[in-house]
């Protein structure tokens, strides 16, 4: 059975499901499984998708992006625009108005002071906010009245929807996090593991890297929602076990990120207990090249920092050769089938922002070897590994534990061996790899390896904040608690200038041109990021779970308040 056929059936099943909302808590328990287990419920201290999405059940932003990428209000009365007066005519400020009567799950009122505090929390210079790019260009956030807050920018912002939009930028309660600013942020365990929120559920028990127990928020703004009285969020295991738990055994209601080979997914769907759902968005599986030296011989505090450039990945010719050696078509065939497309772009969509860069799509082993020769990297001692000035092309290549990713690692290791590169493979538990623990040596932010592979995407349909992540100084480092979105430590003042130009450019056509140029600088010009596959988002839900609308532009759990049990 083809994946495409499966997905058509899934869409039909969802469309025909009757809407049967009753009253809050009337549908018992809903069970969600993410094979990457959450390690924290504060997205400002982790950029891992599993942490952001589990937190979205509890804490919410002012506005979200719906399944079409359109902006919709959540805690805000409406989405501010120039037309309704919420965005200033000169585009230098945006004013948000909260819905009246909102309360936190503890019963206290939600006010604009909470919104301002959220900005202060993320923008604190010692906090190392994982979502700092959302606040790029913000000069102040001011309380106008109890329900109104004004965000001011350092220049006109045609796209002012960075702060407080989408699951990556929710509002946190000022009272709960008051003593958690700056370097103290990671120390606030109670707040980080059990945030007081406005969402449909509240945390009753959280065991990091394992399971979260939740119950319906009795103060949720819609008295009829959520339909479920309790929610179990199980983490860990692998994608295969998660898929089986929904589609074959029916033990769980929703499984996220079915990163499985197409034949495996099709076989699971024959179980009849659940259906796969899929959609393309901006999720790109890619290689990140470490521009700094991760050697354990360096003093702690200097390892993988800009103080020490990488001994061979600093050579763009090496990075380009590594990319040229890869057969992306085969990776798609092996790992994703119709749920994947080979890509050379970090930003594959929407079409307005997608570069026509196709240089990487044809594997060229001979060309890669010639480029290595030209750059002076040769096998001087006959051991099959190129070297130069006493430096061996020996790579530690890490990623999270997942069958598809390990298949990719094995293939890429083989191709790299054909161009004289020795590769050591390392895979880490996803809960740890994508966690935000500043004390762990194994997080993808700390990047104690030469190359790492993962995928992520951005909220909404505009890549401005996503591309702004690569600003000089935004790299994870000791004094930012190893938080930061510039994972490969890229730095180019010319790129920074384009960040600022994109931020003040209103013409959609010009914004598209700038985004494409920035994409190309990171990929085909410098190869600091080596895209592999434009991945469709594939998840699965029980045939008895209604209301699910897959969203590739925000948290997958964005409308969990609308889920219900089909009787």
C-alpha positions as CSV (number, residue, x, y, z in Angstrom):
1,X,0.0,0.0,0.0
2,X,1.4,3.4,-1.0
3,X,1.9,6.0,1.6
4,X,0.0,8.5,-0.5
5,X,-3.0,6.1,-0.5
6,X,-2.7,5.8,3.2
7,X,-2.7,9.5,3.7
8,X,-5.7,10.0,1.5
9,X,-7.5,7.5,3.6
10,X,-6.5,9.3,6.8
11,X,-7.8,12.6,5.5
12,X,-11.1,11.0,4.5
13,X,-11.4,9.3,7.9
14,X,-10.7,12.6,9.7
15,X,-13.2,14.5,7.5
16,X,-16.0,12.1,8.1
17,X,-15.6,12.0,11.9
18,X,-18.6,13.5,13.7
19,X,-18.1,16.5,15.9
20,X,-19.3,15.5,19.3
21,X,-18.0,17.9,21.9
22,X,-19.8,17.5,25.2
23,X,-18.5,19.0,28.4
24,X,-15.1,19.4,30.0
25,X,-13.6,16.1,31.1
26,X,-16.4,14.0,29.8
27,X,-14.2,11.9,27.5
28,X,-11.9,10.4,30.1
29,X,-8.2,10.1,29.2
30,X,-6.2,10.9,26.1
31,X,-2.8,9.3,25.6
32,X,0.0,10.9,23.6
33,X,3.4,9.3,22.8
34,X,6.5,11.2,21.6
35,X,9.5,8.9,21.1
36,X,11.7,11.8,22.0
37,X,10.9,12.4,25.7
38,X,10.5,15.9,27.1
39,X,13.2,17.0,29.5
40,X,11.7,20.4,30.4
41,X,8.5,22.3,30.0
42,X,10.0,25.7,29.3
43,X,10.6,26.4,25.6
44,X,12.8,29.3,26.5
45,X,15.3,26.9,27.9
46,X,15.2,24.3,25.1
47,X,14.8,24.4,21.4
48,X,14.0,20.8,21.2
49,X,10.6,20.2,19.5
50,X,9.5,17.6,22.0
51,X,9.9,20.2,24.8
52,X,8.3,23.0,22.9
53,X,5.3,20.9,21.9
54,X,4.7,19.3,25.3
55,X,4.9,22.7,26.9
56,X,2.3,24.0,24.5
57,X,-0.4,21.9,26.3
58,X,0.1,24.2,29.3
59,X,1.5,27.6,28.2
60,X,0.2,29.6,25.2
61,X,1.2,32.5,23.1
62,X,-0.8,35.6,22.2
63,X,-1.3,34.2,18.7
64,X,-0.7,31.1,16.7
65,X,-0.4,29.9,13.1
66,X,-3.2,27.6,12.0
67,X,-2.9,24.6,9.6
68,X,-2.7,27.0,6.6
69,X,-0.1,29.2,8.2
70,X,-2.5,32.0,8.9
71,X,-2.2,34.1,12.1
72,X,-5.0,33.4,14.6
73,X,-5.5,35.0,18.0
74,X,-5.2,32.8,21.2
75,X,-4.7,34.9,24.3
76,X,-5.0,38.1,22.3
77,X,-8.3,39.7,21.4
78,X,-7.2,39.9,17.7
79,X,-4.1,39.9,15.6
80,X,-2.7,43.4,15.4
81,X,-2.4,44.9,12.0
82,X,-1.8,48.4,10.5
83,X,-5.5,48.3,9.4
84,X,-6.9,47.8,12.9
85,X,-4.3,50.1,14.5
86,X,-2.4,47.4,16.3
87,X,0.7,48.0,14.2
88,X,2.0,51.5,13.9
89,X,1.9,53.2,10.5
90,X,5.7,53.4,10.5
91,X,6.0,49.7,11.4
92,X,8.2,50.4,14.4
93,X,5.8,49.0,17.1
94,X,3.0,46.5,17.6
95,X,0.4,46.7,20.4
96,X,-1.3,43.6,21.7
97,X,-4.6,43.5,23.6
98,X,-5.3,40.5,25.8
99,X,-8.7,39.0,25.9
100,X,-10.6,40.1,29.0
101,X,-11.2,37.7,31.9
102,X,-8.2,35.4,31.2
103,X,-6.9,33.6,34.3
104,X,-4.0,31.4,34.9
105,X,-4.6,27.8,36.0
106,X,-4.1,29.0,39.6
107,X,-7.0,31.4,39.2
108,X,-5.0,34.6,39.2
109,X,-5.6,37.1,36.4
110,X,-3.4,37.2,33.2
111,X,-2.2,40.7,32.6
112,X,0.1,42.6,30.3
113,X,2.7,42.5,33.1
114,X,3.0,38.8,32.4
115,X,3.6,39.5,28.7
116,X,6.3,42.1,29.5
117,X,7.9,39.8,32.0
118,X,8.1,37.1,29.4
119,X,10.1,39.4,27.2
120,X,12.4,40.5,30.1
121,X,13.0,36.8,30.8
122,X,14.0,35.9,27.3
123,X,15.9,39.1,26.6
124,X,18.0,38.9,29.8
125,X,21.7,39.1,28.8
126,X,22.7,36.2,31.1
127,X,19.7,34.0,30.4
128,X,20.8,32.3,27.2
129,X,17.2,32.2,25.9
130,X,16.7,29.4,23.4
131,X,14.2,31.5,21.5
132,X,16.2,34.8,21.5
133,X,15.8,35.3,17.7
134,X,12.0,35.9,18.3
135,X,13.0,39.1,20.0
136,X,15.5,40.3,17.5
137,X,15.4,44.0,17.1
138,X,13.1,44.6,20.2
139,X,14.1,47.7,22.1
140,X,11.3,47.8,24.7
141,X,8.2,46.0,25.8
142,X,5.9,48.4,27.7
143,X,2.7,48.0,29.7
144,X,0.0,50.3,28.5
145,X,-2.7,49.1,30.8
146,X,-3.6,45.8,32.4
147,X,-4.7,44.2,29.1
148,X,-2.4,46.1,26.7
149,X,1.3,45.8,25.9
150,X,3.4,47.6,23.3
151,X,6.5,46.2,21.6
152,X,8.8,48.7,20.1
153,X,11.5,47.8,17.5
154,X,14.8,49.5,16.6
155,X,13.6,49.9,13.0
156,X,10.5,49.4,10.9
157,X,9.4,45.8,11.1
158,X,7.1,44.7,8.2
159,X,6.8,41.4,10.0
160,X,6.4,42.3,13.7
161,X,5.1,38.9,14.7
162,X,8.2,37.5,16.3
163,X,7.6,37.9,20.0
164,X,4.6,36.0,21.5
165,X,3.6,34.3,18.3
166,X,3.5,30.5,18.0
167,X,4.4,27.7,20.3
168,X,8.0,28.7,20.5
169,X,7.2,32.0,22.2
170,X,4.5,31.5,24.9
171,X,3.6,33.7,27.8
172,X,4.9,32.6,31.2
173,X,3.5,33.8,34.6
174,X,5.5,36.6,36.1
175,X,4.7,35.6,39.7
176,X,6.0,32.0,39.2
177,X,9.2,32.9,37.3
178,X,10.0,36.2,39.2
179,X,13.1,34.7,40.8
180,X,14.3,32.9,37.6
181,X,15.8,35.6,35.6
182,X,19.2,35.4,33.9
183,X,21.7,32.8,35.0
184,X,19.2,31.5,37.6
185,X,16.7,30.4,34.9
186,X,17.9,26.7,34.8
187,X,17.8,26.5,38.6
188,X,14.0,27.0,38.8
189,X,13.1,23.3,38.6
190,X,9.5,23.6,39.9
191,X,8.6,26.3,37.4
192,X,10.4,24.7,34.5
193,X,8.8,21.3,35.1
194,X,5.4,22.5,36.1
195,X,4.6,25.9,34.6
196,X,1.4,27.6,35.6
197,X,-0.4,28.2,32.3
198,X,-3.5,29.2,30.4
199,X,-3.7,26.1,28.2
200,X,-6.3,23.3,28.4
201,X,-4.2,21.2,30.7
202,X,-2.2,21.5,33.9
203,X,0.8,19.3,35.0
204,X,0.2,17.0,37.9
205,X,3.4,15.0,37.7
206,X,6.5,15.3,35.4
207,X,9.2,12.8,35.3
208,X,11.8,14.2,32.9
209,X,12.7,12.0,29.9
210,X,9.9,9.7,30.8
211,X,6.2,10.7,31.3
212,X,4.0,13.7,32.1
213,X,0.6,13.4,33.8
214,X,-1.8,16.2,33.2
215,X,-5.4,17.0,34.0
216,X,-8.0,19.4,32.6
217,X,-7.4,23.1,33.5
218,X,-10.5,23.9,35.5
219,X,-9.9,27.6,34.7
220,X,-9.6,27.2,31.0
221,X,-11.3,30.0,29.1
222,X,-13.8,27.7,27.3
223,X,-16.0,26.0,29.9
224,X,-16.8,23.1,27.6
225,X,-13.1,22.3,26.9
226,X,-11.0,20.2,27.0
227,X,-13.1,17.1,26.4
228,X,-10.6,15.0,28.2
229,X,-10.3,14.9,32.0
230,X,-6.7,13.7,32.0
231,X,-3.8,13.4,29.6
232,X,-0.8,11.1,29.6
233,X,2.2,12.2,27.7
234,X,4.6,9.3,27.3
235,X,8.2,9.9,26.1
236,X,11.0,7.7,25.0
237,X,11.4,4.5,23.1
238,X,11.6,4.8,19.3
239,X,9.4,5.8,16.4
240,X,8.6,2.1,15.6
241,X,7.2,1.4,19.1
242,X,5.3,4.7,19.0
243,X,3.7,3.9,15.7
244,X,2.7,0.5,16.8
245,X,1.2,1.8,20.0
246,X,-1.3,3.9,18.0
247,X,-1.9,2.0,14.7
248,X,-1.5,-1.6,15.8
249,X,-2.3,-2.0,19.5
250,X,-4.4,1.1,20.1
251,X,-2.7,1.7,23.4
252,X,-2.1,5.4,22.6
253,X,-4.2,8.0,20.8
254,X,-1.6,10.1,19.1
255,X,2.0,9.4,18.0
256,X,4.3,12.2,16.8
257,X,7.0,12.2,14.2
258,X,6.7,8.8,12.5
259,X,10.3,8.9,11.2
260,X,10.0,5.5,9.7
261,X,10.7,3.8,6.3
262,X,7.6,3.9,4.0
263,X,7.1,0.1,4.0
264,X,7.2,0.0,7.8
265,X,4.6,2.8,8.1
266,X,2.3,1.1,5.6
267,X,2.5,-2.2,7.4
268,X,1.6,-0.6,10.7
269,X,-1.4,1.1,9.2
270,X,-2.8,-2.3,8.3
271,X,-3.4,-2.8,12.0
272,X,-6.5,-0.7,11.7
273,X,-6.3,1.0,15.2
274,X,-5.0,4.3,13.9
275,X,-4.2,6.3,10.7
276,X,-1.1,8.2,9.6
277,X,-1.5,11.9,8.8
278,X,1.1,14.0,6.9
279,X,1.8,17.3,5.4
280,X,4.9,19.2,4.1
281,X,6.1,22.3,5.9
282,X,9.6,23.5,6.6
283,X,11.1,20.5,8.3
284,X,14.6,19.9,6.9
285,X,16.9,17.0,7.9
286,X,20.4,18.4,7.6
287,X,24.0,18.2,8.6
288,X,25.4,21.0,10.8
289,X,29.2,21.6,10.4
290,X,30.9,22.7,13.6
291,X,32.9,25.8,12.8
292,X,34.7,25.5,16.2
293,X,37.0,22.9,17.6
294,X,35.2,20.3,19.8
295,X,38.4,18.6,20.9
296,X,38.3,17.3,24.5
297,X,41.9,18.3,24.8
298,X,40.8,22.0,25.0
299,X,40.1,23.4,28.5
300,X,36.4,23.1,29.5
301,X,34.8,26.5,28.7
302,X,36.8,26.9,25.5
303,X,35.8,23.6,23.8
304,X,33.4,24.2,20.9
305,X,33.6,27.9,21.3
306,X,34.6,30.7,18.8
307,X,37.9,30.9,20.7
308,X,39.1,27.9,18.7
309,X,38.3,27.5,14.9
310,X,37.8,24.0,13.7
311,X,41.0,22.4,12.5
312,X,39.6,21.3,9.1
313,X,35.9,22.2,8.8
314,X,37.0,25.8,8.7
315,X,38.1,25.0,5.1
316,X,35.0,25.6,2.9
317,X,36.4,23.1,0.3
318,X,36.3,20.3,2.9
319,X,32.7,21.2,3.7
320,X,31.7,21.4,0.1
321,X,33.3,18.0,-0.7
322,X,31.4,16.4,2.2
323,X,28.2,17.7,0.7
324,X,29.1,16.6,-2.9
325,X,29.7,13.0,-1.8
326,X,26.1,12.5,-0.6
327,X,23.4,10.9,-2.7
328,X,20.2,12.7,-1.4
329,X,17.9,10.8,-3.8
330,X,19.0,7.5,-2.2
331,X,18.5,8.9,1.3
332,X,14.9,9.9,0.5
333,X,14.2,6.4,-1.0
334,X,15.7,4.6,2.0
335,X,14.2,6.9,4.7
336,X,11.1,8.6,3.6
337,X,9.7,7.6,0.3
338,X,6.8,10.0,-0.7
339,X,7.1,11.7,2.7
340,X,10.5,13.2,1.7
341,X,12.1,15.3,-1.0
342,X,15.8,15.9,-1.6
343,X,16.7,19.5,-1.0
344,X,19.7,21.8,-0.9
345,X,17.7,24.5,1.0
346,X,17.5,25.2,4.7
347,X,14.2,27.1,3.9
348,X,12.3,24.8,1.5
349,X,8.9,26.6,1.8
350,X,6.8,28.7,1.2
351,X,7.7,29.0,-2.5
352,X,8.3,32.8,-2.1
353,X,11.3,32.1,0.2
354,X,12.6,28.8,-1.4
355,X,15.8,29.2,-3.4
356,X,16.2,27.6,-6.8
357,X,19.5,26.1,-5.4
358,X,19.8,22.6,-6.9
359,X,23.6,22.3,-7.0
360,X,23.7,19.5,-4.3
361,X,21.1,17.2,-5.9
362,X,23.6,15.2,-8.0
363,X,26.1,13.1,-6.1
364,X,29.7,13.7,-7.4
365,X,32.3,11.5,-5.7
366,X,34.9,12.2,-8.4
367,X,34.3,15.9,-8.1
368,X,34.6,15.8,-4.3
369,X,37.9,13.9,-4.5
370,X,39.2,16.5,-7.0
371,X,38.2,19.3,-4.7
372,X,40.0,17.7,-1.8
373,X,43.1,17.2,-3.9
374,X,43.0,20.9,-5.0
375,X,42.7,22.0,-1.4
376,X,45.9,20.0,-0.5
377,X,44.2,17.3,1.5
378,X,46.0,14.1,0.5
379,X,46.5,10.6,1.9
380,X,50.2,11.0,2.7
381,X,50.7,7.8,4.7
382,X,48.5,5.4,2.7
383,X,46.0,4.7,5.4
384,X,43.0,5.8,3.3
385,X,42.5,9.0,5.3
386,X,43.4,12.4,3.9
387,X,45.5,14.7,5.9
388,X,47.2,18.1,5.7
389,X,49.8,19.8,8.0
390,X,49.5,16.9,10.4
391,X,45.7,17.1,10.7
392,X,43.7,14.0,9.8
393,X,40.2,14.2,8.2
394,X,38.7,12.2,11.0
395,X,35.1,13.2,11.8
396,X,32.9,12.4,14.8
397,X,29.3,12.5,13.4
398,X,26.5,12.5,15.9
399,X,22.7,12.4,15.8
400,X,19.8,11.1,17.9
401,X,18.9,7.4,18.1
402,X,16.5,6.6,15.4
403,X,16.5,3.8,12.8
404,X,16.2,6.2,9.8
405,X,19.0,8.4,11.1
406,X,21.3,5.5,11.8
407,X,20.6,4.3,8.2
408,X,21.6,7.8,7.0
409,X,24.7,7.7,9.1
410,X,25.9,4.4,7.7
411,X,25.4,5.5,4.1
412,X,27.1,8.9,4.6
413,X,30.0,7.2,6.4
414,X,30.5,5.0,3.4
415,X,30.3,7.9,0.9
416,X,32.8,9.9,3.0
417,X,35.2,7.0,3.1
418,X,35.2,7.1,-0.7
419,X,36.7,10.6,-0.5
420,X,39.3,9.9,2.1
421,X,37.4,10.8,5.3
422,X,37.3,8.7,8.4
423,X,34.0,8.8,10.2
424,X,33.1,7.7,13.8
425,X,29.4,7.4,14.3
426,X,27.7,8.3,17.5
427,X,24.0,8.3,18.4
428,X,22.5,9.7,21.5
429,X,19.1,9.3,23.2
430,X,16.9,11.9,21.7
431,X,15.6,13.1,25.1
432,X,19.2,14.0,26.0
433,X,20.4,15.2,22.6
434,X,17.5,17.6,22.2
435,X,17.4,18.6,25.9
436,X,18.7,21.9,27.3
437,X,20.7,20.7,30.3
438,X,23.7,23.0,30.4
439,X,25.6,20.4,32.4
440,X,25.3,17.6,29.8
441,X,28.1,17.1,27.3
442,X,25.6,15.4,24.9
443,X,23.2,18.1,23.8
444,X,23.1,19.3,20.2
445,X,23.6,22.9,21.4
446,X,26.8,22.0,23.1
447,X,27.9,20.3,19.9
448,X,30.9,18.3,21.2
449,X,31.3,16.7,17.7
450,X,32.5,17.7,14.3
451,X,29.2,17.1,12.4
452,X,25.7,16.5,13.7
453,X,22.4,15.7,12.0
454,X,18.9,16.7,13.0
455,X,15.8,18.5,11.7
456,X,13.8,21.5,12.9
457,X,11.5,24.1,11.5
458,X,10.0,27.5,12.2
459,X,6.7,28.8,13.4
460,X,4.5,30.3,10.7
461,X,5.3,30.9,7.0
462,X,7.9,33.7,7.3
463,X,11.5,32.6,7.9
464,X,12.8,36.0,9.3
465,X,13.3,34.8,12.9
466,X,14.6,31.4,11.8
467,X,17.3,33.0,9.6
468,X,18.1,35.6,12.3
469,X,19.2,32.7,14.5
470,X,22.6,32.7,12.7
471,X,23.6,36.2,13.8
472,X,27.1,36.5,15.1
473,X,27.1,36.0,18.9
474,X,24.0,34.0,19.0
475,X,25.9,30.7,19.3
476,X,25.6,28.5,22.4
477,X,28.4,29.2,24.8
478,X,29.2,28.9,28.5
479,X,28.0,32.4,29.5
480,X,24.6,31.7,27.8
481,X,24.1,28.5,29.7
482,X,24.9,26.7,26.4
483,X,21.7,28.1,24.9
484,X,21.5,29.8,21.5
485,X,20.1,29.0,18.1
486,X,23.3,29.5,16.0
487,X,24.3,25.8,16.5
488,X,27.2,25.6,14.1
489,X,28.8,28.9,15.4
490,X,28.5,30.6,11.9
491,X,29.5,34.3,11.8
492,X,29.6,36.7,8.9
493,X,28.9,40.5,9.3
494,X,27.6,40.5,5.8
495,X,24.9,38.0,6.8
496,X,24.1,40.1,9.9
497,X,23.5,43.0,7.6
498,X,21.0,41.0,5.6
499,X,19.2,40.0,8.8
500,X,18.6,43.7,9.5
501,X,17.7,44.4,5.9
502,X,15.1,41.6,5.9
503,X,13.7,42.9,9.1
504,X,12.9,46.4,7.7
505,X,11.9,45.2,4.2
506,X,8.1,45.3,3.4
507,X,8.0,44.2,-0.2
508,X,7.1,40.5,-0.3
509,X,9.1,40.1,-3.5
510,X,12.2,41.7,-2.0
511,X,11.8,39.7,1.3
512,X,11.8,36.6,-0.8
513,X,15.0,37.7,-2.6
514,X,16.7,38.4,0.7
515,X,15.7,35.2,2.4
516,X,16.9,33.2,-0.6
517,X,20.3,35.0,-0.5
518,X,20.6,34.3,3.2
519,X,19.6,30.6,2.7
520,X,22.3,30.3,0.0
521,X,25.0,32.0,2.1
522,X,24.4,29.3,4.8
523,X,24.2,26.4,2.3
524,X,25.7,26.6,-1.2
525,X,28.1,29.5,-0.5
526,X,29.6,28.3,2.8
527,X,28.3,24.8,3.3
528,X,28.1,25.4,7.1
529,X,24.6,23.8,6.8
530,X,24.2,20.9,4.5
531,X,20.5,20.2,3.8
532,X,19.6,16.6,3.0
533,X,15.8,16.0,3.0
534,X,12.7,18.2,3.0
535,X,10.7,16.0,5.3
536,X,6.9,15.8,5.4
537,X,5.6,15.8,8.9
538,X,4.1,12.3,9.5
539,X,2.2,11.5,12.7
540,X,-0.6,9.1,13.6
541,X,-3.8,9.2,15.6
542,X,-6.3,6.7,16.8
543,X,-9.4,6.1,14.8
544,X,-11.4,7.0,17.9
545,X,-9.7,10.4,18.3
546,X,-11.6,13.3,16.7
547,X,-10.7,16.9,16.1
548,X,-7.0,16.4,15.1
549,X,-5.8,18.9,12.6
550,X,-2.1,18.4,11.6
551,X,-0.3,21.7,11.7
552,X,3.2,22.0,10.2
553,X,3.4,25.8,10.9
554,X,3.1,25.6,14.7
555,X,3.0,23.0,17.5
556,X,1.3,19.8,16.4
557,X,-0.6,20.0,19.6
558,X,-1.9,23.5,18.8
559,X,-5.6,22.6,18.9
560,X,-5.6,19.8,21.6
561,X,-8.4,21.7,23.4
562,X,-10.6,20.7,20.4
563,X,-9.8,17.0,20.5
564,X,-12.6,14.6,21.6
565,X,-13.4,10.9,21.7
566,X,-15.4,9.5,18.8
567,X,-18.0,7.3,20.4
